[in-house]
Amino acid sequence: MEKLISCCGLNCATCDARIATVTNDDVLRAKTAEQWTAQFHADITPEMINCTGCIEDGVKFQHCTECEIRNCAKSKGFKTCADCTELESCAIVKSIHQYVPEALENLKSLN
């Protein structure tokens, strides 16, 4: 399985927004927008579903540019949180790892 690990450890290769972007799949964009609107209680349109991945060059989903985790890693000069000595004690990235423990495992596998 392809892995493209984001700053927080999520696998962007399996993200529907990235898949829809790289395959130019408007049906998947619409489906993802509908799911994320319900999941995150936000107004997300299919036109907003464009992202090449957190650490990849190219377009980002709006949240990625505002992401506290991504901005923290970038401010420290890190590619991902795996480069940080506070990985397992960080309150910022814990917000993801408590719900998606495999994201922490992904980061640990990078070292």
N, CA, C and O atoms as a GROMACS GRO file, in nm:
protein
  444
    1MET      N    1   0.084  -0.119   0.000
    1MET     CA    2   0.000   0.000   0.000
    1MET      C    3   0.088   0.125   0.000
    1MET      O    4   0.182   0.135   0.079
    2GLU      N    5   0.058   0.217  -0.087
    2GLU     CA    6   0.132   0.343  -0.096
    2GLU      C    7   0.110   0.425   0.030
    2GLU      O    8   0.001   0.430   0.085
    3LYS      N    9   0.218   0.489   0.074
    3LYS     CA   10   0.207   0.579   0.189
    3LYS      C   11   0.264   0.715   0.151
    3LYS      O   12   0.368   0.725   0.087
    4LEU      N   13   0.194   0.817   0.192
    4LEU     CA   14   0.237   0.955   0.176
    4LEU      C   15   0.199   1.022   0.308
    4LEU      O   16   0.090   1.076   0.323
    5ILE      N   17   0.293   1.019   0.402
    5ILE     CA   18   0.263   1.057   0.540
    5ILE      C   19   0.266   1.209   0.556
    5ILE      O   20   0.362   1.276   0.518
    6SER      N   21   0.158   1.259   0.612
    6SER     CA   22   0.143   1.403   0.638
    6SER      C   23   0.220   1.443   0.763
    6SER      O   24   0.278   1.358   0.830
    7CYS      N   25   0.220   1.570   0.794
    7CYS     CA   26   0.288   1.620   0.914
    7CYS      C   27   0.241   1.547   1.038
    7CYS      O   28   0.323   1.511   1.123
    8CYS      N   29   0.111   1.524   1.052
    8CYS     CA   30   0.054   1.464   1.172
    8CYS      C   31   0.057   1.312   1.170
    8CYS      O   32   0.033   1.248   1.272
    9GLY      N   33   0.086   1.254   1.054
    9GLY     CA   34   0.093   1.109   1.043
    9GLY      C   35  -0.017   1.044   0.963
    9GLY      O   36  -0.012   0.924   0.935
   10LEU      N   37  -0.119   1.122   0.925
   10LEU     CA   38  -0.223   1.066   0.839
   10LEU      C   39  -0.161   1.028   0.705
   10LEU      O   40  -0.064   1.090   0.661
   11ASN      N   41  -0.217   0.928   0.640
   11ASN     CA   42  -0.167   0.884   0.511
   11ASN      C   43  -0.244   0.954   0.399
   11ASN      O   44  -0.356   0.915   0.366
   12CYS      N   45  -0.184   1.056   0.343
   12CYS     CA   46  -0.250   1.132   0.236
   12CYS      C   47  -0.280   1.046   0.113
   12CYS      O   48  -0.371   1.078   0.036
   13ALA      N   49  -0.205   0.938   0.094
   13ALA     CA   50  -0.227   0.852  -0.022
   13ALA      C   51  -0.365   0.788  -0.019
   13ALA      O   52  -0.418   0.749  -0.123
   14THR      N   53  -0.424   0.777   0.100
   14THR     CA   54  -0.556   0.716   0.113
   14THR      C   55  -0.668   0.819   0.130
   14THR      O   56  -0.784   0.782   0.148
   15CYS      N   57  -0.634   0.946   0.126
   15CYS     CA   58  -0.732   1.054   0.146
   15CYS      C   59  -0.813   1.076   0.018
   15CYS      O   60  -0.757   1.092  -0.091
   16ASP      N   61  -0.944   1.078   0.034
   16ASP     CA   62  -1.032   1.096  -0.083
   16ASP      C   63  -1.010   1.230  -0.152
   16ASP      O   64  -1.025   1.239  -0.274
   17ALA      N   65  -0.975   1.333  -0.077
   17ALA     CA   66  -0.951   1.463  -0.141
   17ALA      C   67  -0.829   1.456  -0.233
   17ALA      O   68  -0.833   1.507  -0.344
   18ARG      N   69  -0.723   1.392  -0.187
   18ARG     CA   70  -0.603   1.377  -0.270
   18ARG      C   71  -0.632   1.286  -0.390
   18ARG      O   72  -0.593   1.317  -0.503
   19ILE      N   73  -0.700   1.176  -0.366
   19ILE     CA   74  -0.732   1.084  -0.475
   19ILE      C   75  -0.817   1.154  -0.581
   19ILE      O   76  -0.792   1.140  -0.700
   20ALA      N   77  -0.917   1.230  -0.536
   20ALA     CA   78  -1.002   1.304  -0.631
   20ALA      C   79  -0.921   1.406  -0.710
   20ALA      O   80  -0.946   1.428  -0.828
   21THR      N   81  -0.823   1.467  -0.644
   21THR     CA   82  -0.741   1.569  -0.710
   21THR      C   83  -0.650   1.505  -0.815
   21THR      O   84  -0.648   1.550  -0.930
   22VAL      N   85  -0.576   1.403  -0.777
   22VAL     CA   86  -0.479   1.345  -0.871
   22VAL      C   87  -0.545   1.267  -0.984
   22VAL      O   88  -0.485   1.247  -1.089
   23THR      N   89  -0.669   1.221  -0.962
   23THR     CA   90  -0.740   1.149  -1.068
   23THR      C   91  -0.845   1.236  -1.137
   23THR      O   92  -0.912   1.192  -1.229
   24ASN      N   93  -0.858   1.362  -1.090
   24ASN     CA   94  -0.957   1.456  -1.143
   24ASN      C   95  -1.096   1.394  -1.145
   24ASN      O   96  -1.165   1.396  -1.247
   25ASP      N   97  -1.136   1.338  -1.031
   25ASP     CA   98  -1.262   1.266  -1.018
   25ASP      C   99  -1.367   1.355  -0.951
   25ASP      O  100  -1.370   1.367  -0.828
   26ASP      N  101  -1.452   1.416  -1.030
   26ASP     CA  102  -1.554   1.507  -0.977
   26ASP      C  103  -1.662   1.435  -0.897
   26ASP      O  104  -1.721   1.494  -0.806
   27VAL      N  105  -1.689   1.309  -0.928
   27VAL     CA  106  -1.786   1.232  -0.850
   27VAL      C  107  -1.732   1.210  -0.709
   27VAL      O  108  -1.806   1.225  -0.611
   28LEU      N  109  -1.605   1.175  -0.698
   28LEU     CA  110  -1.543   1.157  -0.567
   28LEU      C  111  -1.533   1.289  -0.492
   28LEU      O  112  -1.549   1.292  -0.370
   29ARG      N  113  -1.508   1.398  -0.562
   29ARG     CA  114  -1.507   1.531  -0.498
   29ARG      C  115  -1.644   1.560  -0.434
   29ARG      O  116  -1.651   1.604  -0.319
   30ALA      N  117  -1.750   1.534  -0.508
   30ALA     CA  118  -1.885   1.560  -0.456
   30ALA      C  119  -1.916   1.470  -0.337
   30ALA      O  120  -1.971   1.516  -0.237
   31LYS      N  121  -1.881   1.344  -0.346
   31LYS     CA  122  -1.904   1.249  -0.237
   31LYS      C  123  -1.825   1.291  -0.113
   31LYS      O  124  -1.878   1.288  -0.002
   32THR      N  125  -1.701   1.329  -0.131
   32THR     CA  126  -1.615   1.370  -0.020
   32THR      C  127  -1.668   1.498   0.044
   32THR      O  128  -1.671   1.509   0.166
   33ALA      N  129  -1.708   1.593  -0.037
   33ALA     CA  130  -1.764   1.718   0.015
   33ALA      C  131  -1.888   1.690   0.100
   33ALA      O  132  -1.904   1.749   0.207
   34GLU      N  133  -1.973   1.602   0.053
   34GLU     CA  134  -2.093   1.567   0.128
   34GLU      C  135  -2.057   1.500   0.261
   34GLU      O  136  -2.113   1.534   0.365
   35GLN      N  137  -1.965   1.405   0.257
   35GLN     CA  138  -1.923   1.336   0.380
   35GLN      C  139  -1.857   1.431   0.479
   35GLN      O  140  -1.889   1.429   0.598
   36TRP      N  141  -1.767   1.514   0.431
   36TRP     CA  142  -1.695   1.605   0.521
   36TRP      C  143  -1.786   1.714   0.576
   36TRP      O  144  -1.768   1.758   0.689
   37THR      N  145  -1.884   1.757   0.497
   37THR     CA  146  -1.980   1.855   0.547
   37THR      C  147  -2.054   1.798   0.667
   37THR      O  148  -2.071   1.867   0.768
   38ALA      N  149  -2.096   1.674   0.657
   38ALA     CA  150  -2.168   1.610   0.768
   38ALA      C  151  -2.073   1.581   0.885
   38ALA      O  152  -2.108   1.605   1.000
   39GLN      N  153  -1.956   1.530   0.855
   39GLN     CA  154  -1.862   1.490   0.959
   39GLN      C  155  -1.808   1.609   1.039
   39GLN      O  156  -1.798   1.602   1.161
   40PHE      N  157  -1.775   1.716   0.969
   40PHE     CA  158  -1.710   1.829   1.034
   40PHE      C  159  -1.804   1.948   1.058
   40PHE      O  160  -1.762   2.054   1.105
   41HIS      N  161  -1.932   1.929   1.026
   41HIS     CA  162  -2.032   2.034   1.047
   41HIS      C  163  -1.985   2.166   0.985
   41HIS      O  164  -1.987   2.272   1.048
   42ALA      N  165  -1.943   2.156   0.861
   42ALA     CA  166  -1.892   2.271   0.786
   42ALA      C  167  -1.952   2.268   0.647
   42ALA      O  168  -1.995   2.163   0.599
   43ASP      N  169  -1.955   2.383   0.583
   43ASP     CA  170  -2.006   2.392   0.447
   43ASP      C  171  -1.891   2.370   0.350
   43ASP      O  172  -1.817   2.463   0.319
   44ILE      N  173  -1.877   2.248   0.303
   44ILE     CA  174  -1.767   2.211   0.213
   44ILE      C  175  -1.827   2.175   0.078
   44ILE      O  176  -1.911   2.086   0.068
   45THR      N  177  -1.782   2.245  -0.024
   45THR     CA  178  -1.833   2.222  -0.159
   45THR      C  179  -1.738   2.132  -0.237
   45THR      O  180  -1.620   2.122  -0.202
   46PRO      N  181  -1.786   2.067  -0.342
   46PRO     CA  182  -1.698   1.985  -0.425
   46PRO      C  183  -1.579   2.065  -0.482
   46PRO      O  184  -1.470   2.011  -0.499
   47GLU      N  185  -1.602   2.194  -0.510
   47GLU     CA  186  -1.494   2.277  -0.564
   47GLU      C  187  -1.380   2.296  -0.464
   47GLU      O  188  -1.268   2.330  -0.503
   48MET      N  189  -1.408   2.276  -0.337
   48MET     CA  190  -1.307   2.290  -0.232
   48MET      C  191  -1.221   2.164  -0.217
   48MET      O  192  -1.116   2.167  -0.153
   49ILE      N  193  -1.265   2.055  -0.276
   49ILE     CA  194  -1.195   1.927  -0.261
   49ILE      C  195  -1.084   1.919  -0.365
   49ILE      O  196  -1.100   1.860  -0.472
   50ASN      N  197  -0.972   1.979  -0.330
   50ASN     CA  198  -0.851   1.978  -0.413
   50ASN      C  199  -0.731   1.981  -0.320
   50ASN      O  200  -0.712   2.077  -0.245
   51CYS      N  201  -0.649   1.877  -0.325
   51CYS     CA  202  -0.531   1.870  -0.239
   51CYS      C  203  -0.435   1.766  -0.295
   51CYS      O  204  -0.476   1.657  -0.335
   52THR      N  205  -0.309   1.801  -0.298
   52THR     CA  206  -0.207   1.706  -0.344
   52THR      C  207  -0.138   1.635  -0.230
   52THR      O  208  -0.056   1.546  -0.251
   53GLY      N  209  -0.171   1.675  -0.106
   53GLY     CA  210  -0.110   1.614   0.012
   53GLY      C  211  -0.040   1.719   0.094
   53GLY      O  212   0.013   1.817   0.041
   54CYS      N  213  -0.040   1.699   0.222
   54CYS     CA  214   0.011   1.795   0.320
   54CYS      C  215   0.154   1.842   0.292
   54CYS      O  216   0.183   1.961   0.298
   55ILE      N  217   0.242   1.748   0.262
   55ILE     CA  218   0.383   1.784   0.246
   55ILE      C  219   0.429   1.786   0.100
   55ILE      O  220   0.546   1.810   0.071
   56GLU      N  221   0.336   1.762   0.011
   56GLU     CA  222   0.368   1.764  -0.132
   56GLU      C  223   0.349   1.905  -0.189
   56GLU      O  224   0.273   1.985  -0.136
   57ASP      N  225   0.420   1.933  -0.297
   57ASP     CA  226   0.398   2.058  -0.369
   57ASP      C  227   0.258   2.054  -0.432
   57ASP      O  228   0.206   1.946  -0.462
   58GLY      N  229   0.201   2.168  -0.451
   58GLY     CA  230   0.072   2.175  -0.518
   58GLY      C  231  -0.037   2.228  -0.430
   58GLY      O  232  -0.012   2.275  -0.318
   59VAL      N  233  -0.158   2.220  -0.480
   59VAL     CA  234  -0.276   2.274  -0.413
   59VAL      C  235  -0.302   2.202  -0.281
   59VAL      O  236  -0.274   2.084  -0.267
   60LYS      N  237  -0.357   2.276  -0.186
   60LYS     CA  238  -0.392   2.222  -0.054
   60LYS      C  239  -0.540   2.248  -0.026
   60LYS      O  240  -0.596   2.348  -0.069
   61PHE      N  241  -0.600   2.156   0.047
   61PHE     CA  242  -0.734   2.178   0.100
   61PHE      C  243  -0.724   2.297   0.195
   61PHE      O  244  -0.622   2.313   0.262
   62GLN      N  245  -0.826   2.378   0.202
   62GLN     CA  246  -0.822   2.501   0.282
   62GLN      C  247  -0.772   2.478   0.423
   62GLN      O  248  -0.692   2.556   0.473
   63HIS      N  249  -0.817   2.372   0.488
   63HIS     CA  250  -0.775   2.346   0.626
   63HIS      C  251  -0.623   2.327   0.637
   63HIS      O  252  -0.563   2.366   0.737
   64CYS      N  253  -0.561   2.270   0.536
   64CYS     CA  254  -0.417   2.243   0.542
   64CYS      C  255  -0.336   2.371   0.561
   64CYS      O  256  -0.235   2.370   0.632
   65THR      N  257  -0.378   2.479   0.499
   65THR     CA  258  -0.303   2.604   0.513
   65THR      C  259  -0.320   2.665   0.651
   65THR      O  260  -0.238   2.746   0.694
   66GLU      N  261  -0.427   2.626   0.721
   66GLU     CA  262  -0.455   2.677   0.855
   66GLU      C  263  -0.417   2.578   0.964
   66GLU      O  264  -0.424   2.612   1.082
   67CYS      N  265  -0.379   2.459   0.928
   67CYS     CA  266  -0.358   2.349   1.023
   67CYS      C  267  -0.248   2.383   1.124
   67CYS      O  268  -0.133   2.408   1.087
   68GLU      N  269  -0.286   2.382   1.251
   68GLU     CA  270  -0.192   2.414   1.358
   68GLU      C  271  -0.076   2.314   1.362
   68GLU      O  272   0.038   2.352   1.390
   69ILE      N  273  -0.104   2.188   1.335
   69ILE     CA  274  -0.001   2.084   1.337
   69ILE      C  275   0.100   2.108   1.224
   69ILE      O  276   0.221   2.109   1.247
   70ARG      N  277   0.049   2.126   1.104
   70ARG     CA  278   0.135   2.150   0.987
   70ARG      C  279   0.217   2.278   1.006
   70ARG      O  280   0.336   2.280   0.976
   71ASN      N  281   0.153   2.384   1.054
   71ASN     CA  282   0.223   2.510   1.073
   71ASN      C  283   0.331   2.500   1.180
   71ASN      O  284   0.437   2.561   1.168
   72CYS      N  285   0.305   2.422   1.285
   72CYS     CA  286   0.405   2.401   1.390
   72CYS      C  287   0.527   2.328   1.334
   72CYS      O  288   0.640   2.371   1.354
   73ALA      N  289   0.503   2.218   1.263
   73ALA     CA  290   0.613   2.141   1.205
   73ALA      C  291   0.696   2.228   1.110
   73ALA      O  292   0.819   2.228   1.115
   74LYS      N  293   0.628   2.302   1.023
   74LYS     CA  294   0.698   2.388   0.928
   74LYS      C  295   0.778   2.497   1.000
   74LYS      O  296   0.890   2.529   0.959
   75SER      N  297   0.722   2.554   1.108
   75SER     CA  298   0.792   2.661   1.180
   75SER      C  299   0.920   2.610   1.246
   75SER      O  300   1.014   2.686   1.270
   76LYS      N  301   0.924   2.480   1.276
   76LYS     CA  302   1.042   2.419   1.337
   76LYS      C  303   1.138   2.362   1.232
   76LYS      O  304   1.244   2.309   1.266
   77GLY      N  305   1.100   2.374   1.106
   77GLY     CA  306   1.184   2.322   0.998
   77GLY      C  307   1.174   2.172   0.980
   77GLY      O  308   1.262   2.110   0.920
   78PHE      N  309   1.066   2.112   1.030
   78PHE     CA  310   1.047   1.968   1.021
   78PHE      C  311   0.960   1.934   0.901
   78PHE      O  312   0.871   2.010   0.863
   79LYS      N  313   0.988   1.817   0.841
   79LYS     CA  314   0.902   1.768   0.734
   79LYS      C  315   0.772   1.715   0.794
   79LYS      O  316   0.663   1.741   0.743
   80THR      N  317   0.784   1.639   0.903
   80THR     CA  318   0.668   1.586   0.976
   80THR      C  319   0.695   1.594   1.125
   80THR      O  320   0.804   1.630   1.168
   81CYS      N  321   0.594   1.562   1.202
   81CYS     CA  322   0.608   1.560   1.348
   81CYS      C  323   0.702   1.448   1.394
   81CYS      O  324   0.746   1.449   1.509
   82ALA      N  325   0.734   1.354   1.307
   82ALA     CA  326   0.828   1.247   1.342
   82ALA      C  327   0.965   1.304   1.376
   82ALA      O  328   1.042   1.241   1.449
   83ASP      N  329   0.997   1.421   1.323
   83ASP     CA  330   1.127   1.484   1.348
   83ASP      C  331   1.134   1.554   1.483
   83ASP      O  332   1.241   1.598   1.523
   84CYS      N  333   1.022   1.563   1.554
   84CYS     CA  334   1.014   1.638   1.679
   84CYS      C  335   1.033   1.546   1.799
   84CYS      O  336   0.975   1.437   1.804
   85THR      N  337   1.112   1.589   1.895
   85THR     CA  338   1.134   1.510   2.017
   85THR      C  339   1.010   1.506   2.106
   85THR      O  340   1.001   1.422   2.195
   86GLU      N  341   0.915   1.595   2.082
   86GLU     CA  342   0.793   1.601   2.163
   86GLU      C  343   0.678   1.522   2.100
   86GLU      O  344   0.563   1.536   2.142
   87LEU      N  345   0.707   1.440   2.001
   87LEU     CA  346   0.603   1.370   1.926
   87LEU      C  347   0.497   1.306   2.016
   87LEU      O  348   0.378   1.329   1.996
   88GLU      N  349   0.538   1.227   2.113
   88GLU     CA  350   0.441   1.152   2.192
   88GLU      C  351   0.381   1.232   2.307
   88GLU      O  352   0.284   1.188   2.369
   89SER      N  353   0.437   1.348   2.338
   89SER     CA  354   0.382   1.428   2.447
   89SER      C  355   0.314   1.556   2.399
   89SER      O  356   0.261   1.632   2.480
   90CYS      N  357   0.317   1.580   2.270
   90CYS     CA  358   0.263   1.705   2.213
   90CYS      C  359   0.111   1.709   2.218
   90CYS      O  360   0.043   1.620   2.167
   91ALA      N  361   0.059   1.813   2.280
   91ALA     CA  362  -0.086   1.829   2.290
   91ALA      C  363  -0.149   1.865   2.156
   91ALA      O  364  -0.265   1.835   2.131
   92ILE      N  365  -0.071   1.928   2.069
   92ILE     CA  366  -0.125   1.970   1.940
   92ILE      C  367  -0.156   1.849   1.852
   92ILE      O  368  -0.268   1.834   1.803
   93VAL      N  369  -0.057   1.764   1.831
   93VAL     CA  370  -0.076   1.649   1.742
   93VAL      C  371  -0.157   1.538   1.810
   93VAL      O  372  -0.212   1.452   1.741
   94LYS      N  373  -0.164   1.540   1.941
   94LYS     CA  374  -0.245   1.441   2.013
   94LYS      C  375  -0.392   1.449   1.972
   94LYS      O  376  -0.464   1.350   1.980
   95SER      N  377  -0.434   1.567   1.928
   95SER     CA  378  -0.573   1.584   1.885
   95SER      C  379  -0.608   1.491   1.768
   95SER      O  380  -0.724   1.455   1.750
   96ILE      N  381  -0.508   1.454   1.690
   96ILE     CA  382  -0.528   1.358   1.580
   96ILE      C  383  -0.505   1.216   1.630
   96ILE      O  384  -0.586   1.126   1.604
   97HIS      N  385  -0.397   1.196   1.702
   97HIS     CA  386  -0.357   1.061   1.743
   97HIS      C  387  -0.456   0.994   1.836
   97HIS      O  388  -0.466   0.871   1.839
   98GLN      N  389  -0.531   1.072   1.914
   98GLN     CA  390  -0.629   1.009   2.003
   98GLN      C  391  -0.744   0.947   1.925
   98GLN      O  392  -0.808   0.853   1.973
   99TYR      N  393  -0.771   0.997   1.806
   99TYR     CA  394  -0.879   0.943   1.723
   99TYR      C  395  -0.828   0.853   1.611
   99TYR      O  396  -0.900   0.765   1.563
  100VAL      N  397  -0.703   0.874   1.570
  100VAL     CA  398  -0.644   0.796   1.461
  100VAL      C  399  -0.505   0.748   1.507
  100VAL      O  400  -0.404   0.803   1.465
  101PRO      N  401  -0.502   0.645   1.593
  101PRO     CA  402  -0.374   0.600   1.647
  101PRO      C  403  -0.275   0.552   1.541
  101PRO      O  404  -0.154   0.556   1.563
  102GLU      N  405  -0.325   0.507   1.428
  102GLU     CA  406  -0.232   0.464   1.322
  102GLU      C  407  -0.150   0.580   1.268
  102GLU      O  408  -0.044   0.559   1.209
  103ALA      N  409  -0.198   0.703   1.286
  103ALA     CA  410  -0.119   0.819   1.243
  103ALA      C  411   0.010   0.830   1.325
  103ALA      O  412   0.115   0.862   1.270
  104LEU      N  413   0.001   0.803   1.453
  104LEU     CA  414   0.122   0.801   1.537
  104LEU      C  415   0.214   0.690   1.494
  104LEU      O  416   0.336   0.709   1.488
  105GLU      N  417   0.159   0.574   1.465
  105GLU     CA  418   0.241   0.461   1.419
  105GLU      C  419   0.309   0.494   1.286
  105GLU      O  420   0.424   0.457   1.265
  106ASN      N  421   0.238   0.562   1.196
  106ASN     CA  422   0.298   0.603   1.069
  106ASN      C  423   0.420   0.692   1.093
  106ASN      O  424   0.524   0.674   1.029
  107LEU      N  425   0.407   0.786   1.186
  107LEU     CA  426   0.519   0.876   1.216
  107LEU      C  427   0.635   0.800   1.277
  107LEU      O  428   0.751   0.824   1.242
  108LYS      N  429   0.606   0.710   1.368
  108LYS     CA  430   0.713   0.630   1.431
  108LYS      C  431   0.787   0.546   1.327
  108LYS      O  432   0.907   0.522   1.340
  109SER      N  433   0.716   0.502   1.226
  109SER     CA  434   0.779   0.418   1.123
  109SER      C  435   0.874   0.496   1.034
  109SER      O  436   0.955   0.436   0.962
  110LEU      N  437   0.866   0.629   1.038
  110LEU     CA  438   0.954   0.712   0.956
  110LEU      C  439   1.095   0.724   1.015
  110LEU      O  440   1.189   0.758   0.944
  111ASN      N  441   1.109   0.697   1.143
  111ASN     CA  442   1.240   0.710   1.210
  111ASN      C  443   1.320   0.583   1.201
  111ASN      O  444   1.432   0.578   1.252
   0.00000   0.00000   0.00000
